[in-house]
C-alpha cells in the first residue's frame, strides 16, 4: 500500500528549506509539535521527494564533534534549487 502523501507537510518542509540551508533533523525539531505524527524518517522521505522532483538539492558535509559513535559525522544540508 503506498504511503499517504501529506501536501501540507511537504509544503511546510519546502518553506523551511527556502529560508536557508538546513538539515532534516533541524526541520524535524522545528515542526514536531505542529505535526503530531511526524518523525525524522518521514521528514527524510519528504526531503527525498523534494530532491527527486528537482525542488531541493543537498551538500554533504563532514563535521567533527563529540558524538556517541565517534568524533566525525556526515550531515546532509538541504537547500532550495533556483528555478
C-alpha positions as a Python dict, from the first residue, in 0.01 Angstrom:
ca = {
    (1, 'X'): (0, 0, 0),
    (2, 'X'): (150, 338, -99),
    (3, 'X'): (230, 595, 166),
    (4, 'X'): (-28, 873, 202),
    (5, 'X'): (128, 1198, 80),
    (6, 'X'): (63, 1500, 303),
    (7, 'X'): (86, 1808, 81),
    (8, 'X'): (64, 2043, 380),
    (9, 'X'): (361, 1879, 550),
    (10, 'X'): (559, 1871, 225),
    (11, 'X'): (490, 2241, 164),
    (12, 'X'): (590, 2323, 522),
    (13, 'X'): (921, 2144, 471),
    (14, 'X'): (983, 2329, 143),
    (15, 'X'): (902, 2657, 317),
    (16, 'X'): (1154, 2587, 594),
    (17, 'X'): (1425, 2494, 343),
    (18, 'X'): (1352, 2811, 144),
    (19, 'X'): (1472, 3018, 443),
    (20, 'X'): (1822, 2874, 411),
    (21, 'X'): (2033, 2560, 413),
    (22, 'X'): (1925, 2317, 685),
    (23, 'X'): (1937, 1954, 794),
    (24, 'X'): (1647, 1714, 809),
    (25, 'X'): (1684, 1685, 1185),
    (26, 'X'): (1664, 2063, 1227),
    (27, 'X'): (1343, 2060, 1023),
    (28, 'X'): (1206, 1783, 1242),
    (29, 'X'): (1281, 1979, 1561),
    (30, 'X'): (1101, 2282, 1421),
    (31, 'X'): (777, 2110, 1319),
    (32, 'X'): (742, 1810, 1552),
    (33, 'X'): (494, 1991, 1779),
    (34, 'X'): (276, 2113, 1491),
    (35, 'X'): (252, 1771, 1322),
    (36, 'X'): (198, 1515, 1598),
    (37, 'X'): (255, 1204, 1381),
    (38, 'X'): (578, 1328, 1224),
    (39, 'X'): (911, 1156, 1286),
    (40, 'X'): (1260, 1209, 1143),
    (41, 'X'): (1218, 922, 898),
    (42, 'X'): (911, 1088, 747),
    (43, 'X'): (1096, 1421, 713),
    (44, 'X'): (1377, 1248, 521),
    (45, 'X'): (1119, 1079, 297),
    (46, 'X'): (971, 1418, 202),
    (47, 'X'): (1318, 1565, 153),
    (48, 'X'): (1395, 1279, -88),
    (49, 'X'): (1071, 1355, -274),
    (50, 'X'): (1181, 1719, -299),
    (51, 'X'): (1519, 1614, -438),
    (52, 'X'): (1356, 1369, -681),
    (53, 'X'): (1121, 1644, -805),
    (54, 'X'): (1414, 1880, -858),
    (55, 'X'): (1294, 2128, -596),
    (56, 'X'): (1575, 2059, -350),
    (57, 'X'): (1940, 1963, -353),
    (58, 'X'): (2186, 1894, -76),
    (59, 'X'): (2550, 1920, 17),
    (60, 'X'): (2702, 1652, 234),
    (61, 'X'): (2940, 1795, 492),
    (62, 'X'): (3176, 1620, 731),
    (63, 'X'): (3165, 1763, 1080),
    (64, 'X'): (3367, 1691, 1390),
    (65, 'X'): (3234, 1684, 1743),
    (66, 'X'): (3177, 1465, 2043),
    (67, 'X'): (2922, 1214, 1912),
    (68, 'X'): (2826, 887, 2078),
    (69, 'X'): (2969, 696, 1779),
    (70, 'X'): (3292, 893, 1748),
    (71, 'X'): (3429, 1231, 1654),
    (72, 'X'): (3323, 1257, 1289),
    (73, 'X'): (2982, 1259, 1122),
    (74, 'X'): (2843, 1337, 777),
    (75, 'X'): (2536, 1558, 751),
    (76, 'X'): (2322, 1648, 453),
    (77, 'X'): (2234, 2016, 429),
    (78, 'X'): (1931, 2075, 207),
    (79, 'X'): (1868, 2387, 4),
    (80, 'X'): (1606, 2510, -240),
    (81, 'X'): (1704, 2491, -606),
    (82, 'X'): (1683, 2808, -809),
    (83, 'X'): (1403, 2793, -1066),
}
